[in-house]
Amino acid sequence: MIDQKSVIIGLIVSIVLVVTLGLLSPIGQLIAVLLGAIVATFLANRKNQLKVVESALHGILVGIFTGVVQILIIYVRSGFSEKVAGILLIAALILIGAYIIIGALGGIVGTLLQLKLGKSNVNTEDQNGQLEDQHKSEDLNEKVEDKIEK
C-alpha cells in the first residue's frame, strides 16, 4: 500500500534538493533523488509495515515524479521552445529512467535505515521464532498444569 503523504514529502525534498544541488554538480541531482526516496520510505515505514518491494515502489514514485517536474521546470525556463522540447523528450527518457533506478535504491536504503534504528514494525524471522517458541512453552505449561490438577 502506497503512503501518499510520504511520497509527497519525499517529492518535495527531492525537488528542493534537485534545484539546489543541481547548481553545484551534475551528480547532485542523483543524490537529491536518492535522499528524497530515502526520506519517503523512511516516513512510510514508520507508519506501516512495508515489504522491500513496497519500499522500492515508494522510491520509484519519488523518482518518476521528480523527473517529470524537473523536465517541466527546464521546459518553462527555456521559454517553451520547440527545439528544446524535442531534446527534452529524449532527455526525459534517460533522466526518468535513471531516477527510477536511483529511487528504487533509495527506497531499499530507507527501509534498511528504519530497521537499523530499530523503530520499525517489521518482525524479523528470529523474533517470529522466539514468539512461536514462547507460545509453545506457554501451551505446554498449561497442559502440565491441567494434568497436575486432574
C-alpha positions in Angstrom: 0.0 0.0 0.0 1.4 3.4 -1.0 1.6 6.1 1.6 0.8 9.2 -0.3 1.9 11.7 2.3 5.3 10.2 2.5 5.7 10.2 -1.3 4.7 13.8 -1.5 7.1 14.8 1.3 9.9 12.8 -0.4 9.0 14.5 -3.7 9.2 18.0 -2.2 12.5 17.2 -0.5 13.8 15.8 -3.8 12.7 18.8 -5.9 14.2 21.3 -3.5 17.5 19.4 -3.4 17.5 18.9 -7.2 17.2 22.6 -7.7 19.9 23.5 -5.1 22.3 20.6 -5.6 21.8 20.7 -9.4 23.5 24.0 -9.4 26.6 22.6 -7.7 27.2 19.5 -9.7 25.5 17.1 -12.2 25.7 14.3 -9.7 23.9 16.4 -7.1 20.6 15.7 -8.9 21.0 12.0 -8.5 22.0 12.4 -4.8 18.9 14.6 -4.4 16.6 11.9 -5.7 18.3 9.3 -3.6 17.8 11.4 -0.4 14.1 12.1 -1.4 13.4 8.4 -1.8 15.1 7.6 1.5 13.0 10.2 3.3 9.8 8.9 1.6 10.4 5.3 2.5 11.7 6.1 6.0 8.5 8.0 6.8 6.2 5.4 5.2 8.0 2.6 7.1 7.3 4.4 10.4 3.6 4.2 9.8 3.2 0.8 8.1 5.0 -2.4 7.9 6.5 -2.3 4.4 8.0 -5.1 2.3 11.1 -4.4 0.3 9.1 -4.3 -2.9 6.8 -1.7 -1.5 9.7 0.3 -0.2 11.3 0.3 -3.6 7.9 1.4 -5.1 7.8 4.4 -2.9 11.3 5.4 -4.1 10.4 4.7 -7.7 7.3 7.0 -7.4 9.5 9.8 -6.0 12.0 9.3 -8.9 9.3 9.4 -11.6 7.6 12.5 -10.2 10.9 14.3 -9.6 12.0 13.6 -13.2 8.7 14.9 -14.6 8.8 18.0 -12.5 12.4 18.7 -13.4 11.7 18.3 -17.2 8.8 20.7 -16.8 11.0 23.2 -15.0 13.6 23.0 -17.7 10.9 23.4 -20.4 9.5 26.5 -18.7 12.9 28.0 -18.2 13.7 27.6 -21.9 10.6 29.7 -22.8 8.5 26.8 -24.2 10.9 26.5 -27.2 10.0 23.8 -29.8 13.7 23.0 -30.3 14.2 22.4 -26.6 11.0 20.3 -26.5 12.4 17.7 -28.9 15.6 17.4 -27.0 13.7 17.2 -23.7 11.7 14.2 -24.9 14.8 12.2 -25.4 16.4 13.5 -22.2 13.3 12.7 -20.3 13.5 9.1 -21.1 17.1 8.9 -19.9 16.6 11.1 -16.9 13.4 9.5 -15.6 14.9 6.0 -16.2 17.9 6.9 -14.1 15.7 8.5 -11.4 13.6 5.3 -11.3 16.7 3.2 -10.6 18.1 5.7 -8.0 14.6 5.9 -6.4 14.3 2.2 -6.0 17.8 2.0 -4.4 16.8 4.9 -2.1 13.6 3.1 -1.1 15.5 0.0 -0.1 18.1 2.0 1.8 15.3 3.8 3.6 13.9 0.5 4.8 17.3 -0.6 5.9 17.8 2.6 7.9 14.5 2.1 9.5 15.4 -1.4 10.5 18.8 -0.2 11.8 17.3 2.3 14.0 15.0 -0.4 15.5 11.8 1.6 15.4 10.2 -0.4 12.6 7.1 -2.5 12.9 8.8 -5.2 10.9 9.4 -8.5 12.8 12.4 -10.5 11.8 12.4 -14.2 11.5 14.3 -14.5 14.8 11.6 -12.5 16.6 8.9 -14.6 15.0 10.7 -17.8 16.0 11.0 -16.6 19.6 7.3 -15.7 19.7 6.4 -19.2 18.4 8.7 -20.8 21.0 7.2 -18.7 23.8 3.6 -19.6 22.7 4.6 -23.3 22.6 6.1 -23.2 26.0 3.0 -21.4 27.4 0.8 -24.1 25.9 3.0 -26.8 27.3 2.9 -25.2 30.8 -0.9 -25.0 30.6 -1.2 -28.7 29.7 1.1 -29.7 32.5 -0.9 -27.6 35.0 -4.1 -29.2 33.7 -2.7 -32.7 34.2 -1.5 -31.8 37.7 -4.9 -30.5 38.7 -6.6 -33.8 37.5 
